[in-house]
Amino acid sequence: MSDTTPGTDNEVLYEERDGIAVIAINRPAKKNTLTNSVIQGIADGVDRAARSAEVAAIVLRGVGDTFTAGYDLTARRNDWDIPYDAPRVEARPGAWDPVRDLQFMGNNVRRFMSIWNCPKPVLGEVKGWAVGGATDLVLCCDQLYMAEDAHIGYAPSRVYGTPTTMLWVYRLTLEHAKQFLLTGRAIDAATAHRIGLVSHVVPADELESFIEAEAKLYRNIPANQLALNKLLINQAYENMGLRTSQLLGTLFDGVTRNTEEALRWVESFNDKGFREVIRERDQPWQDYGEKPKPGEGD
């Protein structure tokens, strides 16, 4: 069974076969950048797979050469659902409502966390790049598999963001979390495997078949056994303050997008162009060996 998730205009593909569900972001021309409909489509696909008696595990991937280059910063703000209907006064130009912003980004976090909350294992397939908001999504997966030439990183640490699902801190040691979050450095596949961020590193042309073979192994374990073990592991991390960290990360993300430096950075898009502004932000790190990444999102 192969089709699309409702309301996504083919931007999220859903397929069930051989006991697994494959959810694929299908915006390769835009480096699979995240929009409201894409995020909702992923959450709907996870929910659908969770309710399917035929599915033992889920694979999350991107169509084309990149998992996702993060949020689509070219999308209009009114394209996003903002579930905040409390009465408000007429806002003056440039005013920022932190609660409205928290509800806006918190809605994305809730949908990303549908992966964390899913009773079935979700395996994330990282090829090309997983950048910025892409990491808020993919780090919710239970296991990560990377292509040998892939990279993952949170470049908005340099300006305009903090991680919202905040799973970096829980998946890495303190030293590595600070090493990569304070600098926004990209992590290559070999390093990601060495520091325990991913389960397996595989040649790019073998990644899809490898991760699907791994996902199919879960057909041999009772669904309730998988659900209970996943819940037990997740609960240990939630007891370490995961939800509180996510609240702060989501709130601070809004703060960093409304500092004087951030506002000037966004204004410079009109003068220099989006790609050039991204290039200038990341150039000092690329001079020290970081490979250039797609300039579609963040």
Secondary structure, DSSP 8 states (H G I E B T S, - for coil): -EEE-TTSTTSEEEEEETTEEEEEE--GGGTT-B-HHHHHHHHHHHHHHHH-TT-SEEEEEESSS-SB-SBBTTS-GGGS------------TT---HHHHHHHHHHHHHHHHHHHH-SS-EEEEE-SEEETHHHHHHTTSSEEEEETT-EEE-GGGGTT---SS-HHHHHS-HHHHHHHHTT---EEHHHHHHTTS-SEEE-GGGHHHHHHHHHHGGGGS-HHHHHHHHHHHHHHHHHTTHHHHHHHHHHHHHHHTTSHHHHHHHHHHHHH-HHHHHHHHHHHHHTTT------SB-
